[in-house]
């Protein structure tokens, strides 16, 4: 210590003051930078873990719903009368009609009870496949990656057994989706600059990835640390070497039956990049402060530190969901112009973020063409309102409506007129449905109405009114007039489910069968599902 003081003894007061100030600044800089770095490093890691958990939770839900939608579509075909009574020609036409509105399946085929897929020219034996074995056990199945016997390409299969009236095995409806289609789905799920989402099957094979190269195909089995953690259900959150050979942090989530594993990873570099940049900035500021007076050092530190605090505070507020938060620019009007520009850019991004999130939330529930709710809204929010109505002891009904000869309208007048007809019909439904009804576009030219607190008889009368209104209100555009008729199926709530696992699914399926009868009976008519609210044996 005496030697240290002797270094100052031969210098002037000005020099000593400068040396002491330099020493104090260095000590302060060291005491600030080191704790700041380690505290912020811990915070960044925690924020990254929370972000990964949120991303994986949302994207797992997205993938699960996508899987369930595909499997439900296959199950509907397996439950159809054409499959049940082995009307293969009609069944194939159903497949073709479905492919017009949903192109995600590479193919949908029928597997004969003997394990063969027969076409006009060839026959392919798939009796050794897992989905066939599960089908004979009367179980639906979603596979991992398998090699197609048709062309040797890696594919994912969705299958459902076809059962007779007595539960006897009649065959399998098989849907095939290529990894190329999964790649298109996963391309929407990347996050950050290096954030990536992988889907693995139960054996650890990478099915697809969000940032896959255009011509790359990842089908190899992996031994990454995150897969071992998932297998052992480990809660370890430390960094590891990821699938692409970089140091990463990751989270995972199994699908419901542990058939697929969703993994999210983000590189260690991205997590600490801003922290490292910020730390470097503070070090540079400290070095500059060594060459300036105490007043200048304090002034510069204050001007730089204050906007950064506002930015950090603002990012945490936005992280909690307050997306329209703005930093008060008056509080940093004396800050350097670069930081003021950064804050202005932050405020602009915050405003756009709020608008984009509102638009995304609106788009997730609305059909853009007809401006009514979409099928997803009906199955989620509609089901909630239906359950609430049922719990209060009131009945409800579902109307499935199909515009008659809509394909002919498209073929005759063009798709722009067809779109106009859809929008016109949607406006009529929305205008006359009332507050106790939810109107949604179910798909194509089909609309669905959930009528709350209406039984089948009341709903049938309302359906007749709608049918007559459509007849009296043709679509008119300039000199063109397009007459509109519709077929409508009606189904009332029943406590015993005949189709699906949810009340709304059962009502939709029964209304759809009634719609089929209306179309088969000549169209432009209303048919009511014959199932009553209570069977005769249930009455007291």
PyMOL commands that set and color helices and strands:
alter all, ss='L'
color gray80, all
select helices_A, chain A and resi 2-9+13-79+81-84+88-101+130-136+179-186+225-232+268-290+294-319+329-332+337-365+375-391+406-413+415-433+456-472+503-520+536-538
alter helices_A, ss='H'
color red, helices_A
select strands_A, chain A and resi 107-111+116-118+123-125+141-142+146-147+154-163+169-178+196-201+206-209+240-241+247-254+260-267+373-374+396-403+437-443+446-452+475-477+480-482+486-492+526-528
alter strands_A, ss='S'
color yellow, strands_A
deselect
rebuild
show_as cartoon
